[in-house]
Amino acid sequence: MIAVGYDAALGGVRISGDTSIFQARELIASLRVDGQISIARATTGEVIVCAPYGLITGLDEQAYATAADCLGYLAATLARRPVGSPVEALIADGDLGGHRLVRRTGSGRVALASCDDPRQADSVLGLTLGAALADATVDVLTCGPVEEPSWNYAPGPAFLGPAGTLVQIPPEAGFRFPVGTFVTPSRLILALGPAVILAS
């Protein structure tokens, strides 16, 4: 058996038989054509583990009933960050652009947030740090600084707009949701809420 899991005391991922401690997103897991699960370095493609899903367990030695269950566990584990990190690795509930505001849609899943739907006022979670296809992992910043060289905003407050966009003119319908302050044209200090429901 090959145990793979996040070790909170060490702040990284451990794999039995390997003395390395791997950081979030350093490794990726995939299902090969031959049915084997592969765990490889994201940057070089170097394969660390290649085995049938039935031989891969968590650190608690729990096995997985299907290859999909095993891949789901590995995707979440290999993206995990230390407690207190303002970045969460979640699953995209549809294609997501980079630097878009998202909301929780279910256990570990996110979709675009939109100011025109007041039912979303309590579920806005943060800002994607990159694009992601549906069912892929996406990093979401929940608070703190973020810089994007292509931005050209005026210093001042930022709000949730339609379809996850950042806007600087507060919406007049739906709900108003402050998301932070631009301190330079390309740097936002993300600080979410509170929401204000607007009269329709």
Summary of the structure (lengths in Angstrom):
residues: 200
radius of gyration: 19.2
end to end distance: 58.6
largest distance: 60.5
contacts: 599
relative contact order: 0.13
helix: 10%
strand: 42%
